[in-house]
Amino acid sequence: MQVGRYIVCTPAKVNKPEANIKMKRLKTKRDRRTDNSGEVSFKERRRFLCLGFKITSVFVGGSILSLVPVPEVKSELLGVSVVGTYPYQPHYAMLIYKDRCIDCERCIEACTQTNNIPSYGSRNIILSRKKTGIAASKMIREFLPALCNQCNRPPCVRVCPTRATYKDKKNGIVMINESLCIGCKACMTACPYNARYYNREIQAVDKCDFCYHKRLQNGDTNTACAEACPAGALFFGDLSEHKSEIYKLLHKPEQTILVLRPESGSMPNVFYLQG
């Protein structure tokens, strides 16, 4: 539940009394941006990250995002398993080590510069939490980068009335045809990850495309955010290539893979690991 500026999160099936964790908002300079009425603001999308022992809940603009260990939700993702079968060639994906992010925001800055993002918008965000209940000198902060998950079953594509939002048949990236977008924002409402914003300059919805138009189609093999990360938290690559680093990282034995909101049935292509 939410109390004032705090969220109290009680993990399930935990006997320890310290399981109750208070979460407080961590502000950044980007949170002070002015938002337009009717748009999903950056402040709304970068809310609290509330980590449980079994399930993670992130309260963002009234919705709930959950990080669930993949073994518990395999049937809701790719049917058989998260890793092993990839329908696109190349099949682009991103791997994020959720314990490595230091909230430097270099990924956000790199994305903003590369893709000409206006000051009120963002293609990627960093969810955050501050764990209390321990000595102030040992305060623990945790951060979670989040972006469009390039879903295999994207809800945004299903609700778009003009087919401006579509999934590329070759590489699987969810794209937006700006000339067809009428600004109805139905896709913004349908997105399970609040990963879209309305760009007033182009009068169309905008979101992450794994830097396809600015980098990948020009021969680059990495996204701006992954290349800029100094902590090695972000890895981008082609899962259809078995020799790629991201393929090897995701296919390590006895490894728990986490995804955002598996209950949505969107089959995301952004994965999270411990470490």
C-alpha positions as CSV (number, residue, x, y, z in Angstrom):
1,M,0.0,0.0,0.0
2,Q,1.1,3.6,-0.5
3,V,1.4,5.9,2.5
4,G,2.2,9.5,1.7
5,R,5.5,9.4,-0.2
6,Y,6.3,5.9,0.9
7,I,5.2,2.4,-0.3
8,V,5.2,-0.5,2.1
9,C,5.8,-3.8,0.4
10,T,5.4,-7.1,2.3
11,P,6.9,-10.1,0.4
12,A,5.0,-13.3,0.5
13,K,6.0,-16.4,2.4
14,V,8.8,-14.7,4.4
15,N,9.0,-15.3,8.1
16,K,11.6,-12.7,8.9
17,P,10.1,-9.6,10.7
18,E,12.4,-7.4,8.6
19,A,10.6,-8.4,5.4
20,N,8.5,-5.3,5.5
21,I,10.4,-2.7,3.5
22,K,9.6,1.0,3.2
23,M,10.3,2.6,-0.1
24,K,11.0,6.3,-0.7
25,R,11.2,8.2,-4.0
26,L,14.7,8.9,-5.3
27,K,14.6,12.1,-7.2
28,T,16.9,13.1,-10.1
29,K,17.2,16.2,-12.2
30,R,15.0,14.7,-14.9
31,D,12.1,14.3,-12.4
32,R,11.7,18.1,-12.3
33,R,10.6,18.3,-15.9
34,T,7.3,19.9,-16.8
35,D,4.7,17.6,-18.1
36,N,1.8,18.2,-20.4
37,S,-1.8,17.4,-19.4
38,G,-2.9,14.1,-20.7
39,E,0.5,12.7,-21.3
40,V,2.3,10.0,-19.3
41,S,5.0,12.0,-17.5
42,F,8.5,10.9,-16.8
43,K,7.8,11.3,-13.1
44,E,4.8,9.0,-13.3
45,R,6.8,6.4,-15.1
46,R,9.8,6.4,-12.8
47,R,8.1,5.6,-9.6
48,F,9.2,3.2,-6.9
49,L,10.9,-0.1,-7.3
50,C,9.6,-2.4,-4.6
51,L,11.5,-5.7,-4.5
52,G,10.1,-8.7,-2.8
53,F,11.8,-12.0,-2.0
54,K,9.8,-13.9,-4.6
55,I,8.1,-11.2,-6.7
56,T,9.0,-7.7,-7.5
57,S,6.3,-5.0,-7.7
58,V,6.9,-1.6,-9.3
59,F,4.2,1.0,-8.9
60,V,4.3,3.2,-11.9
61,G,1.4,5.7,-12.5
62,G,-1.0,3.4,-10.8
63,S,0.0,0.2,-12.6
64,I,2.0,-2.7,-11.2
65,L,5.1,-4.2,-12.9
66,S,6.3,-7.5,-11.5
67,L,9.6,-9.3,-11.8
68,V,9.0,-13.0,-11.5
69,P,11.6,-15.8,-11.8
70,V,11.1,-17.4,-15.2
71,P,10.7,-21.0,-13.9
72,E,7.4,-19.9,-12.4
73,V,6.0,-18.4,-15.6
74,K,7.4,-20.3,-18.5
75,S,4.0,-21.0,-20.0
76,E,3.2,-17.3,-20.1
77,L,6.4,-16.3,-22.0
78,L,7.5,-18.3,-25.0
79,G,5.3,-21.3,-24.4
80,V,8.1,-23.8,-23.7
81,S,10.9,-21.6,-22.3
82,V,12.3,-18.1,-22.4
83,V,15.5,-19.2,-24.1
84,G,16.0,-21.7,-26.9
85,T,13.6,-20.7,-29.7
86,Y,13.8,-17.4,-31.5
87,P,11.5,-16.6,-34.4
88,Y,13.4,-13.6,-35.9
89,Q,16.7,-13.4,-37.9
90,P,18.3,-11.5,-36.3
91,H,16.4,-11.7,-33.0
92,Y,17.5,-8.7,-31.0
93,A,17.2,-8.7,-27.2
94,M,18.7,-6.9,-24.2
95,L,20.0,-8.4,-21.0
96,I,20.2,-6.3,-17.8
97,Y,22.1,-7.2,-14.7
98,K,19.8,-5.6,-12.2
99,D,22.3,-5.4,-9.4
100,R,24.9,-3.5,-11.4
101,C,23.1,-0.3,-12.2
102,I,24.5,2.7,-10.3
103,D,21.9,5.3,-11.4
104,C,24.5,7.4,-13.3
105,E,21.9,8.0,-16.0
106,R,24.5,7.8,-18.7
107,C,22.2,5.3,-20.6
108,I,19.5,7.9,-20.5
109,E,21.8,10.7,-21.7
110,A,23.2,8.6,-24.5
111,C,19.8,7.7,-25.7
112,T,18.6,11.3,-25.5
113,Q,21.6,12.5,-27.6
114,T,21.5,9.7,-30.1
115,N,17.7,9.8,-30.8
116,N,17.1,13.5,-30.3
117,I,14.7,13.0,-27.4
118,P,12.9,16.2,-26.2
119,S,13.3,17.3,-22.6
120,Y,9.9,16.1,-21.6
121,G,10.2,12.6,-23.0
122,S,12.3,9.5,-22.5
123,R,12.8,6.2,-24.2
124,N,14.4,4.6,-21.2
125,I,14.1,5.1,-17.4
126,I,15.7,3.9,-14.2
127,L,13.3,2.6,-11.6
128,S,14.7,3.0,-8.1
129,R,14.2,2.1,-4.4
130,K,15.7,3.0,-1.1
131,K,15.6,0.3,1.5
132,T,15.1,1.6,5.0
133,G,15.1,0.0,8.4
134,I,18.9,-0.2,8.7
135,A,21.5,2.2,9.9
136,A,21.7,5.3,7.8
137,S,25.4,4.7,7.2
138,K,24.5,1.4,5.5
139,M,21.6,2.7,3.4
140,I,21.0,0.4,0.4
141,R,19.8,1.8,-2.9
142,E,18.8,-0.4,-5.8
143,F,18.1,0.6,-9.4
144,L,16.5,-1.1,-12.4
145,P,16.9,0.2,-16.0
146,A,13.7,-0.2,-18.0
147,L,12.7,0.4,-21.6
148,C,10.4,-1.0,-24.3
149,N,10.6,-4.8,-24.1
150,Q,10.1,-5.3,-27.9
151,C,7.5,-7.9,-27.0
152,N,6.8,-10.9,-29.3
153,R,3.1,-10.3,-28.6
154,P,3.0,-6.5,-28.2
155,P,-0.3,-5.2,-26.8
156,C,0.5,-1.8,-28.4
157,V,0.3,-3.3,-31.8
158,R,-3.1,-4.9,-31.2
159,V,-4.7,-1.6,-30.1
160,C,-3.3,0.8,-32.7
161,P,-6.2,1.8,-35.0
162,T,-4.0,3.0,-37.9
163,R,-1.4,0.2,-37.7
164,A,1.2,2.9,-37.0
165,T,2.7,0.6,-34.4
166,Y,3.9,-2.7,-35.9
167,K,6.4,-5.4,-35.3
168,D,9.2,-5.7,-37.8
169,K,8.8,-9.1,-39.6
170,K,12.6,-9.5,-39.9
171,N,14.2,-8.4,-36.6
172,G,11.2,-8.4,-34.3
173,I,11.7,-4.8,-33.1
174,V,8.4,-2.9,-32.4
175,M,8.4,0.1,-34.7
176,I,6.3,3.2,-35.1
177,N,5.4,4.7,-38.5
178,E,5.2,8.4,-37.5
179,S,3.2,9.3,-40.7
180,L,0.4,7.0,-39.7
181,C,0.3,7.9,-36.0
182,I,-2.8,10.0,-35.1
183,G,-1.8,10.7,-31.5
184,C,-4.7,8.8,-29.9
185,K,-2.3,7.3,-27.3
186,A,-4.0,4.0,-27.3
187,C,-0.7,2.3,-27.5
188,M,0.6,4.2,-24.5
189,T,-2.3,3.0,-22.4
190,A,-1.9,-0.6,-23.6
191,C,1.9,-0.8,-23.0
192,P,2.5,-2.9,-19.8
193,Y,5.8,-1.1,-19.2
194,N,4.8,2.6,-19.6
195,A,7.6,2.8,-22.2
196,R,6.1,5.3,-24.6
197,Y,5.6,9.1,-24.6
198,Y,4.0,11.5,-27.0
199,N,6.5,13.6,-29.0
200,R,5.0,17.0,-29.7
201,E,7.7,17.9,-32.2
202,I,6.8,15.1,-34.5
203,Q,3.2,14.9,-33.4
204,A,3.5,11.1,-32.9
205,V,4.2,8.6,-30.1
206,D,7.8,7.7,-29.7
207,K,9.7,4.8,-27.9
208,C,12.8,2.8,-27.9
209,D,13.6,0.9,-31.1
210,F,17.0,-0.5,-29.9
211,C,18.6,2.4,-31.8
212,Y,17.6,0.7,-35.1
213,H,17.2,3.9,-37.2
214,K,20.2,5.7,-35.7
215,R,22.7,2.9,-35.3
216,L,21.8,-0.7,-36.3
217,Q,20.7,0.0,-39.8
218,N,23.9,2.0,-40.3
219,G,26.1,-1.0,-39.3
220,D,26.5,-0.5,-35.6
221,T,26.0,-3.6,-33.5
222,N,25.2,-2.0,-30.1
223,T,22.7,0.3,-28.7
224,A,23.7,3.7,-27.4
225,C,22.6,2.9,-23.8
226,A,24.5,-0.4,-23.6
227,E,27.6,1.2,-25.0
228,A,27.5,4.1,-22.6
229,C,26.9,2.0,-19.4
230,P,30.1,2.2,-17.3
231,A,29.0,-0.6,-14.9
232,G,28.4,-3.3,-17.5
233,A,24.8,-3.6,-16.6
234,L,23.4,-3.6,-20.1
235,F,24.1,-6.2,-22.9
236,F,22.5,-6.1,-26.3
237,G,22.8,-8.7,-29.0
238,D,21.3,-11.2,-31.4
239,L,19.8,-14.3,-29.7
240,S,19.6,-16.2,-33.0
241,E,23.4,-16.1,-33.1
242,H,24.6,-18.8,-30.7
243,K,28.1,-17.4,-30.6
244,S,26.9,-14.0,-29.4
245,E,27.7,-12.8,-25.9
246,I,24.0,-12.3,-24.9
247,Y,23.1,-15.8,-26.1
248,K,25.9,-17.3,-23.9
249,L,24.9,-15.2,-20.9
250,L,21.3,-16.2,-21.1
251,H,22.0,-19.9,-21.7
252,K,24.1,-20.5,-18.6
253,P,22.9,-23.6,-16.8
254,E,21.0,-23.3,-13.5
255,Q,20.3,-19.6,-14.0
256,T,17.2,-17.7,-13.0
257,I,16.0,-15.3,-15.7
258,L,13.7,-12.4,-14.7
259,V,11.3,-10.5,-16.9
260,L,8.9,-7.6,-16.3
261,R,5.2,-8.3,-16.1
262,P,5.1,-11.9,-17.5
263,E,1.4,-12.0,-16.5
264,S,0.7,-9.6,-19.4
265,G,1.5,-12.4,-21.8
266,S,3.5,-10.0,-24.0
267,M,6.5,-12.3,-24.3
268,P,9.3,-9.7,-23.7
269,N,12.7,-9.6,-25.2
270,V,14.4,-7.7,-22.3
271,F,15.7,-10.0,-19.6
272,Y,17.1,-9.4,-16.1
273,L,19.7,-11.4,-14.2
274,Q,21.2,-11.2,-10.8
275,G,24.9,-10.3,-10.4
